[in-house]
Amino acid sequence: MSITFWAPKAPSSESKFPCLCEGDPQCSFCKGTGEEIFSSSLGEFNVANGSGFAIQRWLGFPEPDWGGTLPLAKLEILEQGLLSLQEDPRRLAFGADLHFGSNQDRANGYLTKMLALVRVARKASSPLSWG
């Protein structure tokens, strides 16, 4: 299981892959085209459930949740908070309840990805969603 963070109104990109069914008209993935198409929002990223909950706590959400949406009006505040974390990486240190199961480099990577996603969302006038 995992949690994906994305901006629903942001531009998206598509990736196409050959379907393993080789064009079977009964295939529920490709519907007989022989190609699977995956769309993703710019800035979208996916993490394990534990990391997704930790990121939510780290961003100041009172209770982590499997899914939700942060309105566009709150993204400027979130961006400022992320920038302050970037300026003081010691605040990214993990306590017992805020553990990504990984090292500081991974936490810095999540910070960079989240900041990029928030900027994409603001530019696209989109809320930030996760689920």
C-alpha positions in Angstrom: 0.0 0.0 0.0 1.1 3.5 -0.6 0.0 7.2 -0.6 0.3 9.5 -3.6 0.5 13.2 -3.4 -0.6 15.2 -6.5 -2.3 18.4 -7.8 -5.5 17.4 -9.6 -5.7 20.4 -11.8 -2.0 20.4 -12.7 -0.9 19.5 -16.3 -0.4 15.7 -16.7 1.9 13.5 -18.7 1.1 10.1 -20.2 3.3 7.1 -20.4 2.5 4.2 -22.7 3.6 0.6 -22.3 2.9 -2.6 -24.3 0.2 -4.6 -22.6 1.0 -8.2 -21.7 -2.3 -9.3 -23.3 -1.0 -8.5 -26.8 -4.2 -6.9 -27.8 -6.9 -9.2 -26.4 -10.2 -7.4 -26.8 -11.4 -8.7 -23.4 -8.4 -7.2 -21.6 -9.6 -4.8 -18.8 -6.3 -2.9 -18.9 -5.9 -2.0 -22.5 -9.4 -2.8 -23.9 -7.8 -4.5 -26.8 -5.5 -1.7 -28.0 -2.3 -3.6 -26.9 -1.1 -0.5 -25.0 -1.6 0.5 -21.4 -1.6 4.3 -20.8 -0.7 5.7 -17.4 -1.4 9.4 -16.6 0.3 11.3 -13.8 0.1 14.9 -12.6 3.2 17.0 -12.8 5.0 16.8 -9.5 3.1 13.7 -8.4 5.0 11.4 -6.1 4.2 8.2 -4.3 5.5 6.9 -0.9 4.9 4.0 1.4 2.0 4.4 3.9 4.2 5.0 6.8 6.2 7.7 5.0 2.9 9.3 3.8 1.6 9.6 7.3 5.0 10.9 8.5 5.0 13.5 5.8 1.6 14.7 6.8 2.7 15.0 10.5 5.9 16.7 9.3 3.8 19.2 7.4 1.8 20.0 10.5 -1.4 18.0 9.7 -3.0 17.3 13.1 -4.0 13.7 12.2 -2.7 11.9 9.2 -5.3 10.4 6.9 -5.3 7.9 4.0 -6.6 10.6 1.7 -7.6 14.3 1.6 -7.3 17.6 -0.1 -5.6 20.8 1.0 -7.3 23.8 -0.6 -5.4 26.2 -2.9 -5.9 29.0 -0.3 -3.6 27.2 2.2 -0.8 26.3 -0.2 1.0 29.6 0.2 1.2 28.9 3.9 2.4 25.4 3.2 5.1 26.6 0.8 6.4 29.1 3.4 6.6 26.3 6.0 8.5 24.0 3.5 10.9 26.8 2.7 11.6 27.3 6.5 12.3 23.6 6.8 14.7 23.8 3.9 16.5 26.7 5.6 16.8 24.7 8.9 17.2 21.0 8.0 17.7 20.2 11.7 13.9 20.4 12.0 13.7 17.5 9.6 15.1 15.2 12.3 12.8 12.4 13.2 11.5 11.5 16.6 10.1 8.1 17.5 6.7 8.9 16.0 8.1 10.6 12.9 10.3 8.0 11.3 10.4 7.4 7.6 12.3 4.2 8.1 15.1 5.8 6.2 17.9 8.3 6.4 18.1 12.1 6.3 18.8 12.1 2.5 15.4 10.6 1.9 13.7 13.2 4.1 15.5 15.9 2.2 14.2 14.3 -1.0 10.6 14.3 0.2 11.0 18.0 1.2 12.3 18.8 -2.3 9.5 16.8 -4.0 6.8 18.3 -1.8 8.0 21.9 -2.4 8.0 21.3 -6.2 4.5 19.8 -6.0 3.2 22.8 -4.0 4.6 25.2 -6.6 3.1 23.2 -9.5 -0.3 23.2 -7.7 -0.2 26.9 -7.1 0.8 27.7 -10.7 -2.1 25.5 -11.9 -4.5 26.9 -9.3 -5.0 23.4 -8.0 -5.5 22.1 -4.5 -3.0 19.5 -3.2 -4.5 16.0 -2.8 -3.2 12.7 -1.4 -4.6 9.2 -1.3 
